[in-house]
């Protein structure tokens, strides 16, 4: 299940960020479960995990200098 980041939206208070494990089918939260304040879901770049060894295919980054493949234009 993915972990989503939320932040409070009241401009008169310090921003509070927190993480919630939710199904991708769940609607985004509207309120902070602890305080009841209005929140919005933050879009982030995410992260990946690269595990070496035991793989039968090429590892991420083994094609050129990035993991997209030849001719993608980003590397």
N, CA, C, O and CB atoms as a CASP TS submission, in Angstrom:
PFRMAT TS
TARGET T0000
AUTHOR 0000-0000-0000
METHOD Language model
MODEL 1
PARENT N/A
ATOM      1  N   UNK     1       0.843  -1.172   0.000  1.00  0.00           N
ATOM      2  CA  UNK     1       0.000   0.000   0.000  1.00  0.00           C
ATOM      3  C   UNK     1       0.894   1.242   0.000  1.00  0.00           C
ATOM      4  O   UNK     1       1.866   1.299   0.753  1.00  0.00           O
ATOM      5  CB  UNK     1      -0.962  -0.006   1.221  1.00  0.00           C
ATOM      6  N   UNK     2       0.578   2.232  -0.831  1.00  0.00           N
ATOM      7  CA  UNK     2       1.415   3.433  -0.881  1.00  0.00           C
ATOM      8  C   UNK     2       1.278   4.290   0.374  1.00  0.00           C
ATOM      9  O   UNK     2       0.279   4.232   1.090  1.00  0.00           O
ATOM     10  CB  UNK     2       1.062   4.258  -2.101  1.00  0.00           C
ATOM     11  N   UNK     3       2.302   5.075   0.610  1.00  0.00           N
ATOM     12  CA  UNK     3       2.302   6.037   1.713  1.00  0.00           C
ATOM     13  C   UNK     3       2.204   7.425   1.101  1.00  0.00           C
ATOM     14  O   UNK     3       3.034   7.811   0.279  1.00  0.00           O
ATOM     15  CB  UNK     3       3.591   5.896   2.616  1.00  0.00           C
ATOM     16  N   UNK     4       1.181   8.175   1.508  1.00  0.00           N
ATOM     17  CA  UNK     4       0.956   9.521   0.989  1.00  0.00           C
ATOM     18  C   UNK     4       1.350  10.556   2.035  1.00  0.00           C
ATOM     19  O   UNK     4       1.203  10.337   3.237  1.00  0.00           O
ATOM     20  CB  UNK     4      -0.519   9.708   0.574  1.00  0.00           C
ATOM     21  N   UNK     5       1.854  11.687   1.550  1.00  0.00           N
ATOM     22  CA  UNK     5       2.224  12.802   2.423  1.00  0.00           C
ATOM     23  C   UNK     5       1.110  13.837   2.353  1.00  0.00           C
ATOM     24  O   UNK     5       0.641  14.193   1.272  1.00  0.00           O
ATOM     25  CB  UNK     5       3.609  13.427   2.009  1.00  0.00           C
ATOM     26  N   UNK     6       0.699  14.310   3.510  1.00  0.00           N
ATOM     27  CA  UNK     6      -0.308  15.362   3.614  1.00  0.00           C
ATOM     28  C   UNK     6       0.290  16.527   4.378  1.00  0.00           C
ATOM     29  O   UNK     6       1.230  16.358   5.154  1.00  0.00           O
ATOM     30  CB  UNK     6      -1.600  14.846   4.311  1.00  0.00           C
ATOM     31  N   UNK     7      -0.268  17.729   4.149  1.00  0.00           N
ATOM     32  CA  UNK     7       0.138  18.891   4.934  1.00  0.00           C
ATOM     33  C   UNK     7      -1.081  19.739   5.240  1.00  0.00           C
ATOM     34  O   UNK     7      -2.036  19.793   4.466  1.00  0.00           O
ATOM     35  CB  UNK     7       1.208  19.724   4.187  1.00  0.00           C
ATOM     36  N   UNK     8      -1.027  20.402   6.391  1.00  0.00           N
ATOM     37  CA  UNK     8      -2.115  21.286   6.784  1.00  0.00           C
ATOM     38  C   UNK     8      -2.102  22.527   5.903  1.00  0.00           C
ATOM     39  O   UNK     8      -1.063  22.898   5.355  1.00  0.00           O
ATOM     40  CB  UNK     8      -2.003  21.672   8.277  1.00  0.00           C
ATOM     41  N   UNK     9      -3.267  23.170   5.770  1.00  0.00           N
ATOM     42  CA  UNK     9      -3.391  24.285   4.825  1.00  0.00           C
ATOM     43  C   UNK     9      -3.742  25.621   5.470  1.00  0.00           C
ATOM     44  O   UNK     9      -3.901  26.612   4.757  1.00  0.00           O
ATOM     45  CB  UNK     9      -4.427  23.955   3.809  1.00  0.00           C
ATOM     46  N   UNK    10      -3.867  25.679   6.775  1.00  0.00           N
ATOM     47  CA  UNK    10      -4.212  26.943   7.445  1.00  0.00           C
ATOM     48  C   UNK    10      -3.007  27.878   7.424  1.00  0.00           C
ATOM     49  O   UNK    10      -1.999  27.595   8.072  1.00  0.00           O
ATOM     50  CB  UNK    10      -4.679  26.689   8.913  1.00  0.00           C
ATOM     51  N   UNK    11      -3.097  29.009   6.676  1.00  0.00           N
ATOM     52  CA  UNK    11      -1.942  29.905   6.563  1.00  0.00           C
ATOM     53  C   UNK    11      -1.578  30.625   7.864  1.00  0.00           C
ATOM     54  O   UNK    11      -0.486  31.182   7.974  1.00  0.00           O
ATOM     55  CB  UNK    11      -2.210  30.923   5.501  1.00  0.00           C
ATOM     56  N   UNK    12      -2.473  30.618   8.840  1.00  0.00           N
ATOM     57  CA  UNK    12      -2.179  31.303  10.098  1.00  0.00           C
ATOM     58  C   UNK    12      -1.423  30.412  11.087  1.00  0.00           C
ATOM     59  O   UNK    12      -1.045  30.867  12.167  1.00  0.00           O
ATOM     60  CB  UNK    12      -3.470  31.789  10.733  1.00  0.00           C
ATOM     61  N   UNK    13      -1.202  29.146  10.722  1.00  0.00           N
ATOM     62  CA  UNK    13      -0.506  28.204  11.602  1.00  0.00           C
ATOM     63  C   UNK    13       0.687  27.607  10.870  1.00  0.00           C
ATOM     64  O   UNK    13       0.713  27.594   9.639  1.00  0.00           O
ATOM     65  CB  UNK    13      -1.464  27.083  12.084  1.00  0.00           C
ATOM     66  N   UNK    14       1.673  27.112  11.610  1.00  0.00           N
ATOM     67  CA  UNK    14       2.798  26.421  10.959  1.00  0.00           C
ATOM     68  C   UNK    14       2.295  25.183  10.208  1.00  0.00           C
ATOM     69  O   UNK    14       1.371  24.505  10.658  1.00  0.00           O
ATOM     70  CB  UNK    14       3.877  26.015  12.011  1.00  0.00           C
ATOM     71  N   UNK    15       2.913  24.902   9.067  1.00  0.00           N
ATOM     72  CA  UNK    15       2.538  23.732   8.279  1.00  0.00           C
ATOM     73  C   UNK    15       2.979  22.474   9.017  1.00  0.00           C
ATOM     74  O   UNK    15       4.107  22.380   9.502  1.00  0.00           O
ATOM     75  CB  UNK    15       3.169  23.790   6.857  1.00  0.00           C
ATOM     76  N   UNK    16       2.075  21.521   9.091  1.00  0.00           N
ATOM     77  CA  UNK    16       2.391  20.224   9.692  1.00  0.00           C
ATOM     78  C   UNK    16       2.271  19.178   8.595  1.00  0.00           C
ATOM     79  O   UNK    16       1.228  19.067   7.951  1.00  0.00           O
ATOM     80  CB  UNK    16       1.440  19.892  10.909  1.00  0.00           C
ATOM     81  N   UNK    17       3.336  18.411   8.378  1.00  0.00           N
ATOM     82  CA  UNK    17       3.325  17.331   7.389  1.00  0.00           C
ATOM     83  C   UNK    17       3.279  15.994   8.107  1.00  0.00           C
ATOM     84  O   UNK    17       3.883  15.815   9.165  1.00  0.00           O
ATOM     85  CB  UNK    17       4.565  17.410   6.458  1.00  0.00           C
ATOM     86  N   UNK    18       2.551  15.062   7.510  1.00  0.00           N
ATOM     87  CA  UNK    18       2.473  13.714   8.071  1.00  0.00           C
ATOM     88  C   UNK    18       2.217  12.723   6.942  1.00  0.00           C
ATOM     89  O   UNK    18       1.795  13.104   5.851  1.00  0.00           O
ATOM     90  CB  UNK    18       1.355  13.620   9.154  1.00  0.00           C
ATOM     91  N   UNK    19       2.475  11.464   7.212  1.00  0.00           N
ATOM     92  CA  UNK    19       2.320  10.402   6.224  1.00  0.00           C
ATOM     93  C   UNK    19       1.175   9.482   6.626  1.00  0.00           C
ATOM     94  O   UNK    19       0.940   9.228   7.807  1.00  0.00           O
ATOM     95  CB  UNK    19       3.630   9.600   6.071  1.00  0.00           C
ATOM     96  N   UNK    20       0.465   8.988   5.603  1.00  0.00           N
ATOM     97  CA  UNK    20      -0.645   8.067   5.829  1.00  0.00           C
ATOM     98  C   UNK    20      -0.545   6.932   4.813  1.00  0.00           C
ATOM     99  O   UNK    20      -0.390   7.176   3.617  1.00  0.00           O
ATOM    100  CB  UNK    20      -2.024   8.800   5.719  1.00  0.00           C
ATOM    101  N   UNK    21      -0.633   5.702   5.289  1.00  0.00           N
ATOM    102  CA  UNK    21      -0.654   4.547   4.392  1.00  0.00           C
ATOM    103  C   UNK    21      -2.103   4.353   3.947  1.00  0.00           C
ATOM    104  O   UNK    21      -2.990   4.117   4.768  1.00  0.00           O
ATOM    105  CB  UNK    21      -0.081   3.244   5.096  1.00  0.00           C
ATOM    106  N   UNK    22      -2.333   4.458   2.619  1.00  0.00           N
ATOM    107  CA  UNK    22      -3.681   4.344   2.074  1.00  0.00           C
ATOM    108  C   UNK    22      -3.665   3.512   0.804  1.00  0.00           C
ATOM    109  O   UNK    22      -2.645   3.419   0.121  1.00  0.00           O
ATOM    110  CB  UNK    22      -4.277   5.731   1.796  1.00  0.00           C
ATOM    111  N   UNK    23      -4.787   2.919   0.501  1.00  0.00           N
ATOM    112  CA  UNK    23      -4.953   2.249  -0.781  1.00  0.00           C
ATOM    113  C   UNK    23      -5.035   3.311  -1.874  1.00  0.00           C
ATOM    114  O   UNK    23      -5.473   4.433  -1.620  1.00  0.00           O
ATOM    115  CB  UNK    23      -6.224   1.340  -0.783  1.00  0.00           C
ATOM    116  N   UNK    24      -4.619   2.965  -3.075  1.00  0.00           N
ATOM    117  CA  UNK    24      -4.715   3.911  -4.187  1.00  0.00           C
ATOM    118  C   UNK    24      -6.178   4.200  -4.522  1.00  0.00           C
ATOM    119  O   UNK    24      -6.475   5.204  -5.170  1.00  0.00           O
ATOM    120  CB  UNK    24      -3.981   3.361  -5.428  1.00  0.00           C
ATOM    121  N   UNK    25      -7.088   3.339  -4.092  1.00  0.00           N
ATOM    122  CA  UNK    25      -8.518   3.530  -4.340  1.00  0.00           C
ATOM    123  C   UNK    25      -9.160   4.480  -3.333  1.00  0.00           C
ATOM    124  O   UNK    25     -10.250   4.995  -3.585  1.00  0.00           O
ATOM    125  CB  UNK    25      -9.233   2.192  -4.305  1.00  0.00           C
ATOM    126  N   UNK    26      -8.501   4.724  -2.192  1.00  0.00           N
ATOM    127  CA  UNK    26      -9.055   5.605  -1.161  1.00  0.00           C
ATOM    128  C   UNK    26      -9.055   7.050  -1.624  1.00  0.00           C
ATOM    129  O   UNK    26      -8.149   7.486  -2.335  1.00  0.00           O
ATOM    130  CB  UNK    26      -8.264   5.474   0.141  1.00  0.00           C
ATOM    131  N   UNK    27     -10.073   7.786  -1.217  1.00  0.00           N
ATOM    132  CA  UNK    27     -10.109   9.218  -1.504  1.00  0.00           C
ATOM    133  C   UNK    27      -9.074   9.918  -0.629  1.00  0.00           C
ATOM    134  O   UNK    27      -8.797   9.465   0.481  1.00  0.00           O
ATOM    135  CB  UNK    27     -11.536   9.808  -1.263  1.00  0.00           C
ATOM    136  N   UNK    28      -8.493  11.031  -1.124  1.00  0.00           N
ATOM    137  CA  UNK    28      -7.546  11.791  -0.297  1.00  0.00           C
ATOM    138  C   UNK    28      -8.235  12.302   0.977  1.00  0.00           C
ATOM    139  O   UNK    28      -9.427  12.609   0.975  1.00  0.00           O
ATOM    140  CB  UNK    28      -6.952  12.980  -1.102  1.00  0.00           C
ATOM    141  N   UNK    29      -7.462  12.385   2.050  1.00  0.00           N
ATOM    142  CA  UNK    29      -8.000  12.926   3.295  1.00  0.00           C
ATOM    143  C   UNK    29      -8.346  14.397   3.121  1.00  0.00           C
ATOM    144  O   UNK    29      -7.687  15.107   2.361  1.00  0.00           O
ATOM    145  CB  UNK    29      -6.995  12.744   4.449  1.00  0.00           C
ATOM    146  N   UNK    30      -9.369  14.853   3.815  1.00  0.00           N
ATOM    147  CA  UNK    30      -9.734  16.266   3.821  1.00  0.00           C
ATOM    148  C   UNK    30      -9.308  16.923   5.128  1.00  0.00           C
ATOM    149  O   UNK    30      -9.104  18.136   5.189  1.00  0.00           O
ATOM    150  CB  UNK    30     -11.247  16.434   3.608  1.00  0.00           C
ATOM    151  N   UNK    31      -9.175  16.093   6.191  1.00  0.00           N
ATOM    152  CA  UNK    31      -8.822  16.616   7.513  1.00  0.00           C
ATOM    153  C   UNK    31      -7.728  15.771   8.140  1.00  0.00           C
ATOM    154  O   UNK    31      -7.627  14.570   7.888  1.00  0.00           O
ATOM    155  CB  UNK    31     -10.054  16.656   8.433  1.00  0.00           C
ATOM    156  N   UNK    32      -6.910  16.419   8.964  1.00  0.00           N
ATOM    157  CA  UNK    32      -5.867  15.741   9.728  1.00  0.00           C
ATOM    158  C   UNK    32      -6.553  14.833  10.750  1.00  0.00           C
ATOM    159  O   UNK    32      -7.369  15.314  11.536  1.00  0.00           O
ATOM    160  CB  UNK    32      -4.906  16.772  10.433  1.00  0.00           C
ATOM    161  N   UNK    33      -6.245  13.533  10.760  1.00  0.00           N
ATOM    162  CA  UNK    33      -6.892  12.628  11.703  1.00  0.00           C
ATOM    163  C   UNK    33      -6.622  12.970  13.171  1.00  0.00           C
ATOM    164  O   UNK    33      -7.427  12.624  14.036  1.00  0.00           O
ATOM    165  CB  UNK    33      -6.445  11.227  11.432  1.00  0.00           C
ATOM    166  N   UNK    34      -5.501  13.646  13.469  1.00  0.00           N
ATOM    167  CA  UNK    34      -5.169  13.980  14.857  1.00  0.00           C
ATOM    168  C   UNK    34      -5.785  15.294  15.307  1.00  0.00           C
ATOM    169  O   UNK    34      -6.258  15.404  16.438  1.00  0.00           O
ATOM    170  CB  UNK    34      -3.673  14.045  15.028  1.00  0.00           C
ATOM    171  N   UNK    35      -5.784  16.305  14.421  1.00  0.00           N
ATOM    172  CA  UNK    35      -6.202  17.644  14.842  1.00  0.00           C
ATOM    173  C   UNK    35      -7.507  18.111  14.221  1.00  0.00           C
ATOM    174  O   UNK    35      -8.125  19.046  14.730  1.00  0.00           O
ATOM    175  CB  UNK    35      -5.133  18.624  14.514  1.00  0.00           C
ATOM    176  N   UNK    36      -7.942  17.487  13.136  1.00  0.00           N
ATOM    177  CA  UNK    36      -9.150  17.921  12.453  1.00  0.00           C
ATOM    178  C   UNK    36      -8.941  19.093  11.507  1.00  0.00           C
ATOM    179  O   UNK    36      -9.889  19.559  10.875  1.00  0.00           O
ATOM    180  CB  UNK    36     -10.177  18.283  13.455  1.00  0.00           C
ATOM    181  N   UNK    37      -7.689  19.580  11.406  1.00  0.00           N
ATOM    182  CA  UNK    37      -7.400  20.699  10.504  1.00  0.00           C
ATOM    183  C   UNK    37      -7.514  20.252   9.050  1.00  0.00           C
ATOM    184  O   UNK    37      -7.311  19.080   8.735  1.00  0.00           O
ATOM    185  CB  UNK    37      -5.992  21.272  10.779  1.00  0.00           C
ATOM    186  N   UNK    38      -7.841  21.195   8.167  1.00  0.00           N
ATOM    187  CA  UNK    38      -7.910  20.912   6.736  1.00  0.00           C
ATOM    188  C   UNK    38      -6.517  20.566   6.213  1.00  0.00           C
ATOM    189  O   UNK    38      -5.526  21.175   6.617  1.00  0.00           O
ATOM    190  CB  UNK    38      -8.500  22.121   5.963  1.00  0.00           C
ATOM    191  N   UNK    39      -6.449  19.590   5.316  1.00  0.00           N
ATOM    192  CA  UNK    39      -5.171  19.148   4.750  1.00  0.00           C
ATOM    193  C   UNK    39      -5.294  18.976   3.241  1.00  0.00           C
ATOM    194  O   UNK    39      -6.389  18.912   2.683  1.00  0.00           O
ATOM    195  CB  UNK    39      -4.710  17.827   5.405  1.00  0.00           C
ATOM    196  N   UNK    40      -4.130  18.905   2.605  1.00  0.00           N
ATOM    197  CA  UNK    40      -4.067  18.561   1.186  1.00  0.00           C
ATOM    198  C   UNK    40      -2.980  17.516   1.016  1.00  0.00           C
ATOM    199  O   UNK    40      -2.021  17.456   1.786  1.00  0.00           O
ATOM    200  CB  UNK    40      -3.787  19.824   0.294  1.00  0.00           C
ATOM    201  N   UNK    41      -3.152  16.693  -0.011  1.00  0.00           N
ATOM    202  CA  UNK    41      -2.145  15.674  -0.299  1.00  0.00           C
ATOM    203  C   UNK    41      -1.027  16.325  -1.102  1.00  0.00           C
ATOM    204  O   UNK    41      -1.286  17.075  -2.043  1.00  0.00           O
ATOM    205  CB  UNK    41      -2.763  14.460  -1.075  1.00  0.00           C
ATOM    206  N   UNK    42       0.210  16.038  -0.729  1.00  0.00           N
ATOM    207  CA  UNK    42       1.386  16.624  -1.364  1.00  0.00           C
ATOM    208  C   UNK    42       1.879  15.667  -2.444  1.00  0.00           C
ATOM    209  O   UNK    42       2.037  14.471  -2.200  1.00  0.00           O
ATOM    210  CB  UNK    42       2.511  16.917  -0.316  1.00  0.00           C
ATOM    211  N   UNK    43       2.118  16.199  -3.632  1.00  0.00           N
ATOM    212  CA  UNK    43       2.676  15.399  -4.715  1.00  0.00           C
ATOM    213  C   UNK    43       4.192  15.468  -4.595  1.00  0.00           C
ATOM    214  O   UNK    43       4.777  16.551  -4.604  1.00  0.00           O
ATOM    215  CB  UNK    43       2.186  15.902  -6.126  1.00  0.00           C
ATOM    216  N   UNK    44       4.818  14.308  -4.482  1.00  0.00           N
ATOM    217  CA  UNK    44       6.272  14.278  -4.347  1.00  0.00           C
ATOM    218  C   UNK    44       6.866  13.387  -5.429  1.00  0.00           C
ATOM    219  O   UNK    44       6.151  12.665  -6.124  1.00  0.00           O
ATOM    220  CB  UNK    44       6.688  13.779  -2.940  1.00  0.00           C
ATOM    221  N   UNK    45       8.169  13.450  -5.553  1.00  0.00           N
ATOM    222  CA  UNK    45       8.862  12.645  -6.551  1.00  0.00           C
ATOM    223  C   UNK    45       8.935  11.180  -6.189  1.00  0.00           C
ATOM    224  O   UNK    45       9.241  10.347  -7.043  1.00  0.00           O
ATOM    225  CB  UNK    45      10.236  13.169  -6.756  1.00  0.00           C
ATOM    226  N   UNK    46       8.662  10.850  -4.942  1.00  0.00           N
ATOM    227  CA  UNK    46       8.749   9.468  -4.509  1.00  0.00           C
ATOM    228  C   UNK    46      10.193   9.006  -4.415  1.00  0.00           C
ATOM    229  O   UNK    46      11.121   9.812  -4.481  1.00  0.00           O
ATOM    230  CB  UNK    46       7.977   8.574  -5.452  1.00  0.00           C
ATOM    231  N   UNK    47      10.371   7.721  -4.261  1.00  0.00           N
ATOM    232  CA  UNK    47      11.714   7.166  -4.204  1.00  0.00           C
ATOM    233  C   UNK    47      11.654   5.713  -4.645  1.00  0.00           C
ATOM    234  O   UNK    47      10.585   5.102  -4.677  1.00  0.00           O
ATOM    235  CB  UNK    47      12.318   7.294  -2.777  1.00  0.00           C
ATOM    236  N   UNK    48      12.783   5.185  -4.973  1.00  0.00           N
ATOM    237  CA  UNK    48      12.874   3.788  -5.373  1.00  0.00           C
ATOM    238  C   UNK    48      13.959   3.098  -4.577  1.00  0.00           C
ATOM    239  O   UNK    48      14.826   3.744  -3.989  1.00  0.00           O
ATOM    240  CB  UNK    48      13.149   3.663  -6.876  1.00  0.00           C
ATOM    241  N   UNK    49      13.904   1.802  -4.564  1.00  0.00           N
ATOM    242  CA  UNK    49      14.902   1.013  -3.856  1.00  0.00           C
ATOM    243  C   UNK    49      15.606   0.132  -4.878  1.00  0.00           C
ATOM    244  O   UNK    49      14.960  -0.552  -5.671  1.00  0.00           O
ATOM    245  CB  UNK    49      14.255   0.156  -2.712  1.00  0.00           C
ATOM    246  N   UNK    50      16.915   0.154  -4.853  1.00  0.00           N
ATOM    247  CA  UNK    50      17.715  -0.639  -5.785  1.00  0.00           C
ATOM    248  C   UNK    50      18.430  -1.716  -4.986  1.00  0.00           C
ATOM    249  O   UNK    50      19.234  -1.414  -4.105  1.00  0.00           O
ATOM    250  CB  UNK    50      18.738   0.254  -6.575  1.00  0.00           C
ATOM    251  N   UNK    51      18.137  -2.963  -5.293  1.00  0.00           N
ATOM    252  CA  UNK    51      18.742  -4.086  -4.593  1.00  0.00           C
ATOM    253  C   UNK    51      19.695  -4.781  -5.551  1.00  0.00           C
ATOM    254  O   UNK    51      19.307  -5.167  -6.654  1.00  0.00           O
ATOM    255  CB  UNK    51      17.660  -5.075  -4.055  1.00  0.00           C
ATOM    256  N   UNK    52      20.930  -4.939  -5.132  1.00  0.00           N
ATOM    257  CA  UNK    52      21.936  -5.580  -5.987  1.00  0.00           C
ATOM    258  C   UNK    52      21.986  -7.073  -5.685  1.00  0.00           C
ATOM    259  O   UNK    52      21.799  -7.509  -4.549  1.00  0.00           O
ATOM    260  CB  UNK    52      23.338  -4.934  -5.781  1.00  0.00           C
ATOM    261  N   UNK    53      22.246  -7.843  -6.744  1.00  0.00           N
ATOM    262  CA  UNK    53      22.399  -9.281  -6.577  1.00  0.00           C
ATOM    263  C   UNK    53      21.084 -10.019  -6.709  1.00  0.00           C
ATOM    264  O   UNK    53      20.026  -9.499  -6.354  1.00  0.00           O
ATOM    265  CB  UNK    53      23.014  -9.582  -5.244  1.00  0.00           C
ATOM    266  N   UNK    54      21.157 -11.230  -7.219  1.00  0.00           N
ATOM    267  CA  UNK    54      19.983 -12.071  -7.327  1.00  0.00           C
ATOM    268  C   UNK    54      19.053 -11.726  -8.473  1.00  0.00           C
ATOM    269  O   UNK    54      18.018 -12.374  -8.629  1.00  0.00           O
ATOM    270  CB  UNK    54      19.235 -12.009  -6.077  1.00  0.00           C
ATOM    271  N   UNK    55      19.379 -10.737  -9.273  1.00  0.00           N
ATOM    272  CA  UNK    55      18.521 -10.315 -10.371  1.00  0.00           C
ATOM    273  C   UNK    55      18.930 -11.032 -11.649  1.00  0.00           C
ATOM    274  O   UNK    55      20.116 -11.254 -11.896  1.00  0.00           O
ATOM    275  CB  UNK    55      18.586  -8.788 -10.561  1.00  0.00           C
ATOM    276  N   UNK    56      17.943 -11.391 -12.455  1.00  0.00           N
ATOM    277  CA  UNK    56      18.249 -12.030 -13.731  1.00  0.00           C
ATOM    278  C   UNK    56      18.280 -11.033 -14.873  1.00  0.00           C
ATOM    279  O   UNK    56      18.800 -11.342 -15.946  1.00  0.00           O
ATOM    280  CB  UNK    56      17.239 -13.112 -14.028  1.00  0.00           C
ATOM    281  N   UNK    57      17.734  -9.842 -14.664  1.00  0.00           N
ATOM    282  CA  UNK    57      17.701  -8.833 -15.718  1.00  0.00           C
ATOM    283  C   UNK    57      18.666  -7.711 -15.420  1.00  0.00           C
ATOM    284  O   UNK    57      19.351  -7.726 -14.398  1.00  0.00           O
ATOM    285  CB  UNK    57      16.298  -8.280 -15.889  1.00  0.00           C
ATOM    286  N   UNK    58      18.723  -6.718 -16.326  1.00  0.00           N
ATOM    287  CA  UNK    58      19.612  -5.582 -16.091  1.00  0.00           C
ATOM    288  C   UNK    58      19.143  -4.765 -14.897  1.00  0.00           C
ATOM    289  O   UNK    58      17.943  -4.668 -14.643  1.00  0.00           O
ATOM    290  CB  UNK    58      19.692  -4.696 -17.337  1.00  0.00           C
ATOM    291  N   UNK    59      20.073  -4.184 -14.170  1.00  0.00           N
ATOM    292  CA  UNK    59      19.712  -3.358 -13.035  1.00  0.00           C
ATOM    293  C   UNK    59      19.410  -1.948 -13.505  1.00  0.00           C
ATOM    294  O   UNK    59      19.782  -1.559 -14.612  1.00  0.00           O
ATOM    295  CB  UNK    59      20.828  -3.352 -11.985  1.00  0.00           C
ATOM    296  N   UNK    60      18.734  -1.184 -12.658  1.00  0.00           N
ATOM    297  CA  UNK    60      18.444   0.208 -12.969  1.00  0.00           C
ATOM    298  C   UNK    60      19.753   0.935 -13.175  1.00  0.00           C
ATOM    299  O   UNK    60      20.669   0.818 -12.361  1.00  0.00           O
ATOM    300  CB  UNK    60      17.606   0.878 -11.850  1.00  0.00           C
ATOM    301  N   UNK    61      19.846   1.675 -14.246  1.00  0.00           N
ATOM    302  CA  UNK    61      21.065   2.418 -14.525  1.00  0.00           C
ATOM    303  C   UNK    61      22.091   1.633 -15.312  1.00  0.00           C
ATOM    304  O   UNK    61      23.157   2.164 -15.625  1.00  0.00           O
ATOM    305  CB  UNK    61      21.671   2.873 -13.257  1.00  0.00           C
ATOM    306  N   UNK    62      21.801   0.374 -15.646  1.00  0.00           N
ATOM    307  CA  UNK    62      22.796  -0.398 -16.375  1.00  0.00           C
ATOM    308  C   UNK    62      22.773  -0.101 -17.871  1.00  0.00           C
ATOM    309  O   UNK    62      23.704  -0.473 -18.586  1.00  0.00           O
ATOM    310  CB  UNK    62      22.574  -1.875 -16.142  1.00  0.00           C
ATOM    311  N   UNK    63      21.736   0.556 -18.349  1.00  0.00           N
ATOM    312  CA  UNK    63      21.655   0.938 -19.758  1.00  0.00           C
ATOM    313  C   UNK    63      22.054   2.399 -19.842  1.00  0.00           C
ATOM    314  O   UNK    63      21.267   3.268 -19.466  1.00  0.00           O
ATOM    315  CB  UNK    63      20.212   0.697 -20.355  1.00  0.00           C
ATOM    316  N   UNK    64      23.245   2.693 -20.320  1.00  0.00           N
ATOM    317  CA  UNK    64      23.716   4.079 -20.345  1.00  0.00           C
ATOM    318  C   UNK    64      23.920   4.583 -18.941  1.00  0.00           C
ATOM    319  O   UNK    64      24.328   3.829 -18.058  1.00  0.00           O
ATOM    320  CB  UNK    64      22.732   4.981 -21.090  1.00  0.00           C
ATOM    321  N   UNK    65      23.640   5.856 -18.727  1.00  0.00           N
ATOM    322  CA  UNK    65      23.852   6.445 -17.407  1.00  0.00           C
ATOM    323  C   UNK    65      22.555   6.599 -16.629  1.00  0.00           C
ATOM    324  O   UNK    65      22.542   7.228 -15.571  1.00  0.00           O
ATOM    325  CB  UNK    65      24.524   7.792 -17.542  1.00  0.00           C
ATOM    326  N   UNK    66      21.480   6.044 -17.128  1.00  0.00           N
ATOM    327  CA  UNK    66      20.185   6.167 -16.473  1.00  0.00           C
ATOM    328  C   UNK    66      19.375   4.901 -16.729  1.00  0.00           C
ATOM    329  O   UNK    66      19.857   3.999 -17.414  1.00  0.00           O
ATOM    330  CB  UNK    66      19.423   7.423 -16.977  1.00  0.00           C
ATOM    331  N   UNK    67      18.172   4.809 -16.204  1.00  0.00           N
ATOM    332  CA  UNK    67      17.393   3.589 -16.321  1.00  0.00           C
ATOM    333  C   UNK    67      16.313   3.600 -17.376  1.00  0.00           C
ATOM    334  O   UNK    67      15.549   2.638 -17.462  1.00  0.00           O
ATOM    335  CB  UNK    67      16.785   3.294 -15.044  1.00  0.00           C
ATOM    336  N   UNK    68      16.211   4.644 -18.185  1.00  0.00           N
ATOM    337  CA  UNK    68      15.123   4.741 -19.161  1.00  0.00           C
ATOM    338  C   UNK    68      15.343   3.875 -20.387  1.00  0.00           C
ATOM    339  O   UNK    68      14.383   3.344 -20.945  1.00  0.00           O
ATOM    340  CB  UNK    68      14.948   6.168 -19.590  1.00  0.00           C
ATOM    341  N   UNK    69      16.559   3.725 -20.808  1.00  0.00           N
ATOM    342  CA  UNK    69      16.855   2.971 -22.015  1.00  0.00           C
ATOM    343  C   UNK    69      17.422   3.878 -23.089  1.00  0.00           C
ATOM    344  O   UNK    69      17.399   5.101 -22.954  1.00  0.00           O
ATOM    345  CB  UNK    69      15.606   2.266 -22.527  1.00  0.00           C
ATOM    346  N   UNK    70      17.927   3.284 -24.148  1.00  0.00           N
ATOM    347  CA  UNK    70      18.563   4.081 -25.194  1.00  0.00           C
ATOM    348  C   UNK    70      17.544   4.949 -25.934  1.00  0.00           C
ATOM    349  O   UNK    70      16.413   4.528 -26.175  1.00  0.00           O
ATOM    350  CB  UNK    70      19.290   3.170 -26.183  1.00  0.00           C
ATOM    351  N   UNK    71      17.958   6.154 -26.286  1.00  0.00           N
ATOM    352  CA  UNK    71      17.137   7.047 -27.087  1.00  0.00           C
ATOM    353  C   UNK    71      16.042   7.781 -26.349  1.00  0.00           C
ATOM    354  O   UNK    71      15.195   8.404 -26.989  1.00  0.00           O
ATOM    355  CB  UNK    71      16.537   6.293 -28.160  1.00  0.00           C
ATOM    356  N   UNK    72      16.022   7.733 -25.018  1.00  0.00           N
ATOM    357  CA  UNK    72      14.941   8.403 -24.295  1.00  0.00           C
ATOM    358  C   UNK    72      15.123   9.910 -24.256  1.00  0.00           C
ATOM    359  O   UNK    72      14.141  10.643 -24.134  1.00  0.00           O
ATOM    360  CB  UNK    72      14.850   7.867 -22.885  1.00  0.00           C
ATOM    361  N   UNK    73      16.359  10.391 -24.358  1.00  0.00           N
ATOM    362  CA  UNK    73      16.612  11.827 -24.368  1.00  0.00           C
ATOM    363  C   UNK    73      16.839  12.462 -23.016  1.00  0.00           C
ATOM    364  O   UNK    73      17.152  13.651 -22.952  1.00  0.00           O
ATOM    365  CB  UNK    73      15.498  12.499 -25.009  1.00  0.00           C
ATOM    366  N   UNK    74      16.694  11.712 -21.923  1.00  0.00           N
ATOM    367  CA  UNK    74      16.876  12.340 -20.613  1.00  0.00           C
ATOM    368  C   UNK    74      18.294  12.191 -20.091  1.00  0.00           C
ATOM    369  O   UNK    74      18.665  12.890 -19.149  1.00  0.00           O
ATOM    370  CB  UNK    74      15.907  11.749 -19.615  1.00  0.00           C
ATOM    371  N   UNK    75      19.088  11.325 -20.653  1.00  0.00           N
ATOM    372  CA  UNK    75      20.412  11.075 -20.102  1.00  0.00           C
ATOM    373  C   UNK    75      21.461  11.691 -20.908  1.00  0.00           C
ATOM    374  O   UNK    75      22.641  11.574 -20.578  1.00  0.00           O
ATOM    375  CB  UNK    75      20.678   9.643 -19.981  1.00  0.00           C
TER
END
